[in-house]
């Protein structure tokens, strides 16, 4: 089960992710992330504190969001990665692409 929550804080778009971003959850999560695509003038924060798992389809969503944001001059920051998820992001090179805090 995957849950996302969107908010605007300090001129940033913030999406909190909770649960498992697996293949089954990717289509719905993709729809919920569309609000982040209109990000001109706003940087994006993906709060992954409550994210337990991410599949390759979930990683593709993050990459698509990053490409869109960069084209609009916005940055994407990922916060709250667990040690396991951070290791995955390191192995596939996402820690070089995203601002990870």
N, C-alpha and C positions, 0 to 999 in steps of 0.2 A: 504494500500500500504506500502510495506517494502523496504528499500534501505540499502545496506551495502557497506562500503568502506574499503578496506584493504590497509594498508601501513606498512612499516618497519621503526621504529623510535628508535634511540638509542639502537639498538640490541633487541628491543621488537617488537613483532607482534601486531599491533593495528587494531581492527575492530570497525569502527563507525557504529552504528545502528540508523536508522531513520525511524519513522513511527510505525506501529502496527505489532508486531510479533505474529500473530494469527495462527490458524490452517491452514488456506489457504496459508499463507506465509512461513510456517515452512519447507516445502519440498525444496523450492528454497533457503531459508536461510541456510538450512543444506548443500546444495551443495556449497554455497558461503563460508561457514565456513570451508570446508575441507582443505583449504590452511593453516589453523591454526593447523591442526593435525600434520604436520611435523615441530614440534616446538622444537625439541631437541636443547638445547643451547639458546633458546629464551623464555622469559616470555611473556605472552599474556595479553593485555589490551583490555577489551570490553568497549568501550565508549558508554554509554547509555544516554547521555545528551539529544538526540533527540528521544529517545524511548518513545512512548506514552503508549504502552500496551504490555503485554506479556501473552500468554496463557499457559496452562499446557504443550502443545507440544513445545512451545518456551523454557520453563523452562527445559524440558528434553534435548534440544539441549545444553543448558549451562552446565547441569550436565554431559552429555556425553563428552563435551570438557574438563571439569575439570578432569574427570577420565583419559582421554587420556594424558593430560598435566602432571598430577601427576606421571603417569607411566614413563614419559620421564624426570622427574626431573624439570619440569617447573611449574611456578605459574600462576594463572589466577587472574587478578585484574579487578574489575568492577568499573567504574567511572561514575559519573553523574546521578545516579538514582534519579528520582523524589521522593517526599515524599510518594506518593501512591505506587510506585514500591518498595521502600525501606520497606514499611510496609508489603507488600506481601513477600518479601525476608526474613524479620524478622519472620513472621508467619510460614513459611515453613522450617525455619532453614538454609536457604542459607547464611545468614550473618555469620554463624559459619563455613561454608565450604569455602566460597570465601573471598579473600582479597577485601573489599569494601571501596572505598575512596570517 
